[in-house]
Amino acid sequence: MMNKVIISVLIVLLLFGGVGYFLGKNQKVGQGTSLIQIVAAEDFYGDIAKQLGGNNVHVTSLLSDPNVDPHEYESNVQDGIAISHAAIVIENGDNYDTWMDKLLSASPNKNRAVLIAADLANNKLPDNPHVWYGLDNIRRVAAKITDTLKQDDPSHTAEYDQNLAKFDISLQPLQQKMDLIKAKYAGTPVGLTETIYLYQAQAMGLHVVTPIAFEMAIAEGNDPSAQDVAIASDQISQKKVKVLIYNEQTITPVTTNMQQQAEQHNIPVVPVTETMPMTKHYQNWMLGQLDSLERALASSSSHS
């Protein structure tokens, strides 16, 4: 499938005069104005890039459908065309969006900046590519995007610095909410259907009791062992978890059963997603999930 996509991309490029046609053009040109073309593999990185670049950038996010499992995404010809125009590309890396590397290889450009979030993250959990759930990691990614914008467009340096400062301030309510949850609920046993929420759960001092092997298997699209499934199920049926945090974009019969079990035992279920809902920005997406978690923890605590 990927080879067909790459071949299709190259055919379209050749129809416009070859790869050199695009790479020789001014990559800031878009919609008749001089805009820096940015392509983000995931919509939350695209949203952050737009906040930082303001009116000086045009951002295309390739993976933005909250109904699509990011692990099963298949790129298309339009994705390849977008990357061929891009001056800056942002991907997660760490084997999360390997399809991006193939698209980049199909459209080589030594002048294009490729930012890999997992390589920039300063607080990366082992074998866990979901680095955007860590606020420290997002700050590092945002700083790198800003540095790249300033290198590409030094005439707007002051504006980019202001946008970064504004972005950093906008993360404060998230940090405050996490600190509040930690102060009230640190040590509370919770269940996770997969590893995505470990970045925030651990930062808030929540006690994740679901077997890590179970979480990793679900995250990687594998079947967890029967023993780990039994342990995770027993933790719910015996009410050893106060809240179940459920990735609603990585669903299997096993995780659906966990969700149903939790509801049957009146254990609050908090849904989280891998991609950002289309009506949200990174900040209110994350804050909304934290608000839901806080309410669930409060409800569980009141019934203890």
C-alpha positions as CSV (number, residue, x, y, z in Angstrom):
1,M,0.0,0.0,0.0
2,M,2.8,2.5,1.0
3,N,4.7,1.8,-2.2
4,K,1.6,2.6,-4.3
5,V,1.2,5.9,-2.4
6,I,4.8,6.8,-3.0
7,I,4.6,6.0,-6.7
8,S,1.4,8.0,-7.0
9,V,3.0,11.0,-5.3
10,L,6.0,10.9,-7.7
11,I,3.7,10.7,-10.7
12,V,1.8,13.8,-9.5
13,L,5.0,15.6,-8.9
14,L,6.3,14.7,-12.4
15,L,3.0,16.0,-13.9
16,F,4.0,19.4,-12.5
17,G,7.5,19.3,-13.9
18,G,9.2,17.0,-11.6
19,V,10.3,17.1,-8.0
20,G,12.6,19.9,-8.7
21,Y,9.7,22.1,-9.7
22,F,8.3,22.1,-6.2
23,L,11.6,22.2,-4.4
24,G,12.8,25.0,-6.6
25,K,9.8,27.1,-5.8
26,N,9.6,29.5,-2.9
27,Q,8.3,27.2,-0.2
28,K,6.7,30.1,1.7
29,V,4.2,30.8,-1.1
30,G,0.7,29.8,-0.3
31,Q,-2.8,31.1,-1.2
32,G,-1.1,34.1,-3.1
33,T,0.7,35.3,0.1
34,S,4.1,34.7,1.6
35,L,3.4,32.1,4.3
36,I,5.7,29.5,5.7
37,Q,4.3,26.1,4.8
38,I,4.2,23.7,7.8
39,V,3.0,20.1,7.7
40,A,2.3,18.3,10.9
41,A,1.7,14.6,11.1
42,E,-0.7,15.0,14.0
43,D,-3.3,17.8,14.5
44,F,-2.1,18.8,18.0
45,Y,1.4,19.6,16.7
46,G,-0.2,21.5,13.8
47,D,-2.4,23.5,16.2
48,I,0.7,24.4,18.3
49,A,2.6,25.5,15.2
50,K,-0.3,27.7,14.2
51,Q,-0.4,29.3,17.6
52,L,3.3,30.0,17.4
53,G,3.5,31.1,13.8
54,G,0.3,33.2,13.8
55,N,-0.5,34.9,10.5
56,N,2.9,34.1,9.0
57,V,2.3,30.3,8.5
58,H,0.0,28.0,6.7
59,V,-0.4,24.7,8.6
60,T,-1.6,21.4,7.2
61,S,-2.3,18.6,9.7
62,L,-2.4,15.2,8.1
63,L,-3.9,13.1,11.0
64,S,-6.9,15.0,12.4
65,D,-9.8,12.6,12.4
66,P,-10.6,11.6,16.0
67,N,-12.4,8.5,14.7
68,V,-9.2,7.1,13.2
69,D,-6.8,4.9,15.1
70,P,-3.5,6.7,14.5
71,H,-1.7,3.4,14.5
72,E,-3.7,2.3,11.5
73,Y,-3.5,5.5,9.5
74,E,-2.5,5.2,5.8
75,S,-1.2,8.2,4.1
76,N,-2.4,9.3,0.6
77,V,-1.3,11.3,-2.4
78,Q,-2.5,14.6,-0.9
79,D,-0.2,14.0,2.1
80,G,2.7,13.6,-0.2
81,I,1.9,16.8,-2.1
82,A,1.6,18.8,1.1
83,I,5.0,17.6,2.3
84,S,6.6,18.5,-1.0
85,H,5.6,22.1,-0.4
86,A,6.6,22.2,3.3
87,A,9.5,24.3,4.7
88,I,8.9,22.7,8.1
89,V,7.6,19.2,8.9
90,I,6.7,18.1,12.4
91,E,6.3,14.5,13.3
92,N,6.1,12.6,16.6
93,G,8.7,9.9,15.8
94,D,9.6,6.9,18.0
95,N,7.8,4.5,15.6
96,Y,4.5,6.3,16.1
97,D,4.1,7.8,12.6
98,T,6.5,5.8,10.5
99,W,4.4,6.6,7.4
100,M,5.8,10.2,7.6
101,D,9.3,9.0,7.2
102,K,8.3,7.2,4.0
103,L,6.6,10.3,2.6
104,L,9.6,12.4,3.4
105,S,11.9,9.9,1.6
106,A,9.7,10.2,-1.4
107,S,10.2,14.0,-1.5
108,P,13.8,14.7,-0.4
109,N,14.7,18.3,0.3
110,K,17.9,19.2,2.2
111,N,16.4,22.7,3.0
112,R,13.3,21.4,4.8
113,A,13.4,21.4,8.6
114,V,12.1,18.1,10.1
115,L,11.2,18.4,13.8
116,I,10.8,15.1,15.7
117,A,8.9,15.5,19.0
118,A,10.1,12.3,20.6
119,D,13.7,13.3,20.0
120,L,13.1,16.7,21.6
121,A,11.2,15.4,24.6
122,N,13.2,15.8,27.9
123,N,10.8,13.7,29.9
124,K,10.3,10.5,27.8
125,L,8.9,7.4,29.4
126,P,10.4,4.0,28.2
127,D,8.7,2.5,25.2
128,N,6.0,5.2,25.3
129,P,5.8,7.5,22.2
130,H,2.9,9.6,23.5
131,V,5.2,12.5,24.5
132,W,2.7,15.2,23.8
133,Y,0.9,14.3,27.0
134,G,3.8,15.6,28.9
135,L,3.7,19.3,29.5
136,D,7.5,19.6,29.7
137,N,7.8,17.8,26.4
138,I,5.3,20.1,24.7
139,R,7.2,23.2,26.0
140,R,10.4,21.8,24.4
141,V,8.6,21.1,21.1
142,A,7.1,24.6,21.1
143,A,10.5,26.2,21.8
144,K,12.0,24.2,18.9
145,I,9.2,25.2,16.5
146,T,9.8,28.9,17.5
147,D,13.6,28.6,16.9
148,T,13.0,27.1,13.5
149,L,10.5,29.8,12.6
150,K,13.0,32.5,13.6
151,Q,15.7,30.9,11.5
152,D,13.4,30.7,8.5
153,D,11.8,34.2,8.9
154,P,14.1,36.4,11.1
155,S,12.1,39.5,10.3
156,H,9.3,38.3,12.6
157,T,11.6,37.2,15.5
158,A,9.9,39.5,18.1
159,E,6.5,38.2,17.1
160,Y,7.5,34.6,17.4
161,D,9.1,35.2,20.8
162,Q,5.8,36.9,21.9
163,N,3.8,34.0,20.6
164,L,5.9,31.5,22.5
165,A,5.7,33.4,25.7
166,K,1.9,33.5,25.3
167,F,1.8,29.8,24.6
168,D,3.9,29.1,27.7
169,I,1.5,31.1,29.8
170,S,-1.5,29.3,28.3
171,L,-0.1,26.0,29.7
172,Q,-0.3,27.3,33.3
173,P,-4.0,26.3,33.9
174,L,-3.1,22.7,32.8
175,Q,-0.2,22.6,35.2
176,Q,-2.3,24.1,38.0
177,K,-5.0,21.6,37.4
178,M,-2.5,18.7,37.5
179,D,-1.0,20.1,40.7
180,L,-4.5,20.3,42.3
181,I,-5.3,16.8,41.3
182,K,-2.0,15.6,42.7
183,A,-2.6,17.5,46.0
184,K,-6.0,15.9,46.5
185,Y,-5.7,12.5,44.9
186,A,-2.1,11.3,44.8
187,G,-1.9,7.6,45.5
188,T,-5.4,6.9,44.2
189,P,-5.4,3.6,42.3
190,V,-6.5,4.0,38.7
191,G,-6.7,1.7,35.7
192,L,-5.5,2.5,32.2
193,T,-6.5,0.7,29.0
194,E,-3.1,1.7,27.5
195,T,0.1,3.7,28.0
196,I,-1.0,7.0,26.5
197,Y,-2.1,8.5,29.9
198,L,1.0,7.5,31.9
199,Y,2.6,10.8,31.2
200,Q,0.0,12.7,33.2
201,A,-1.1,10.0,35.6
202,Q,2.5,9.6,36.9
203,A,3.0,13.4,37.1
204,M,-0.1,13.7,39.2
205,G,1.0,10.9,41.5
206,L,-1.9,8.6,40.6
207,H,-1.2,4.9,41.3
208,V,-1.6,3.0,38.0
209,V,-2.4,-0.6,38.9
210,T,-3.1,-2.0,35.5
211,P,-0.2,-4.3,34.4
212,I,2.2,-2.4,32.3
213,A,2.5,-5.3,29.9
214,F,-1.3,-5.1,29.4
215,E,-1.1,-1.4,28.6
216,M,1.8,-1.8,26.2
217,A,0.2,-4.6,24.3
218,I,-3.0,-2.6,23.7
219,A,-0.9,0.5,22.8
220,E,1.0,-1.6,20.2
221,G,-2.0,-3.3,18.8
222,N,-1.2,-6.7,20.3
223,D,-3.3,-9.0,22.4
224,P,-2.4,-8.9,26.1
225,S,-1.7,-12.2,27.8
226,A,-4.6,-14.1,29.4
227,Q,-3.0,-13.6,32.8
228,D,-2.8,-9.8,32.4
229,V,-6.4,-9.6,31.1
230,A,-7.5,-11.6,34.1
231,I,-5.6,-9.2,36.5
232,A,-7.0,-6.1,34.8
233,S,-10.5,-7.5,34.9
234,D,-10.3,-8.6,38.6
235,Q,-9.0,-5.1,39.5
236,I,-12.3,-3.7,38.2
237,S,-14.7,-6.3,39.5
238,Q,-13.1,-6.1,42.9
239,K,-13.1,-2.3,42.8
240,K,-9.4,-2.1,43.2
241,V,-9.4,0.9,40.9
242,K,-11.3,4.1,41.6
243,V,-11.3,5.4,38.0
244,L,-10.8,3.8,34.6
245,I,-9.0,6.0,32.0
246,Y,-10.0,4.7,28.6
247,N,-8.4,5.5,25.2
248,E,-11.4,5.7,23.0
249,Q,-9.3,5.7,19.8
250,T,-7.6,2.4,20.5
251,I,-10.5,0.0,21.1
252,T,-10.4,-3.8,21.3
253,P,-12.9,-6.3,22.6
254,V,-10.8,-6.5,25.8
255,T,-10.8,-2.7,26.4
256,T,-14.5,-2.5,25.6
257,N,-15.1,-5.3,28.2
258,M,-13.1,-3.3,30.7
259,Q,-15.2,-0.2,30.0
260,Q,-18.5,-2.1,30.4
261,Q,-17.2,-3.8,33.6
262,A,-16.4,-0.4,35.1
263,E,-19.8,1.0,34.3
264,Q,-21.5,-2.1,35.8
265,H,-19.5,-1.6,39.0
266,N,-20.2,2.1,39.1
267,I,-16.5,3.0,38.5
268,P,-16.2,6.3,36.6
269,V,-14.7,6.0,33.1
270,V,-12.7,8.9,31.7
271,P,-12.3,8.8,27.9
272,V,-9.1,10.3,26.4
273,T,-8.0,10.5,22.8
274,E,-4.8,10.4,20.8
275,T,-5.7,13.0,18.3
276,M,-7.2,16.4,19.2
277,P,-10.9,16.9,18.5
278,M,-11.5,19.2,15.5
279,T,-13.2,21.9,17.6
280,K,-10.4,22.1,20.2
281,H,-6.9,23.6,20.7
282,Y,-4.2,21.7,22.5
283,Q,-4.8,23.6,25.7
284,N,-8.5,23.1,26.1
285,W,-8.4,19.6,24.8
286,M,-6.0,18.6,27.6
287,L,-7.7,20.7,30.2
288,G,-11.1,19.2,29.3
289,Q,-9.8,15.7,30.0
290,L,-8.2,16.8,33.2
291,D,-11.5,18.4,34.3
292,S,-13.3,15.1,33.5
293,L,-10.7,13.2,35.5
294,E,-11.0,15.5,38.5
295,R,-14.8,15.0,38.5
296,A,-14.4,11.3,38.3
297,L,-11.9,11.2,41.2
298,A,-14.2,13.4,43.3
299,S,-17.2,11.2,42.5
300,S,-15.2,8.0,43.3
301,S,-13.9,9.5,46.5
302,S,-17.3,10.6,47.7
303,H,-18.6,7.0,47.4
304,S,-15.6,5.4,49.1
